[in-house]
């Protein structure tokens, strides 16, 4: 333990319980990692047997802590702690603080991306229950069912439902086995006809807070365990296709070729050059397929997917326009046809200023240097922020590695995060009391 950690621990009552809770969180992450659809790796998809096993584990932990728990119509798993009144019995609070993240994973994932945030939320609720804390709001822990979008290419399905967004055409999407999302959800015990019931209705949402690993190297480079997330960058995703003409690899001269893959390859390099020349822009081609994909045949078609992200929407949109212009020019010069299908565009999201300030204050009080940063990855908090006051707390991950079995966080950083989350809850409670919202059971 560093000197800074020792100082923080000495000034915080009950820090030993926080350390014990951090150890429990790490062990629970290991248990959830065994809930997988593919032996030998961590792959946990939407409405799969592995997700059902994860829900069973959470149900047991939540019930043991005295939380009421349920799965909602969208497949999100939710546990709720009602603060006790002065007489000790649970009373209806004025509002609810949501804490959580997602339970699904990418293929062959790490064990902390998503579940760590859910388990930190559960630990906060457990600490509140143990302390009999008379908070002026309930605590609800949320494990979202589908953030990664692997099975149906429908990311944020769970948070969209909780935020009151309609599912639209998503319910009719089919997976690799021809099963629609709606049918998968019904088989899992959800109800695609009642997704509107997932939203919190008339109950005031005090805030949504999402702890999550950073999935990048910034915090490690700055030597700090935690980061205060100010917002999330905007993102553009599109599918591009270059179409040429197939031909024999040995008989068609180079000057007569309409090679779709060569055009796509040139575009990939020019997109990379554009990103390197634009401060803050990241551009990725993460998917590429070609036809007929035969060694001795000139490629007739090449399809690729691009992903552009930037903190400034205008810069991202300008870069996207430049990229499409370059793609069209490459196609024309090479005698190719070119088309683009826009998949998704998400504008920059700024998190709630009050929540960000309270997180920063909590980090400072815990003895850490506050470090603010924007998220380059998409998170459920981006969706929740459209409707509720939202914020995120990042945890340092070794080497910035994520979406990979080597994903790693330290127990001491989890302890620091839990310390900060508890302080945030206390600050939020005091702020509501100062605004005239009494703790549950108060006569004031």
PyMOL commands that set and color helices and strands:
alter all, ss='L'
color gray80, all
select helices_A, chain A and resi 3-10+15-33+49-64+115-131+157-162+168-172+181-188+192-198+218-222+254-256+260-277+313-334+353-365+380-384+398-400+411-434
alter helices_A, ss='H'
color red, helices_A
select strands_A, chain A and resi 68-71+77-81+96-102+138-144+205-213+226-232+234-243+282-291+301-310+337-346+349-350+372-375+390-395
alter strands_A, ss='S'
color yellow, strands_A
deselect
rebuild
show_as cartoon
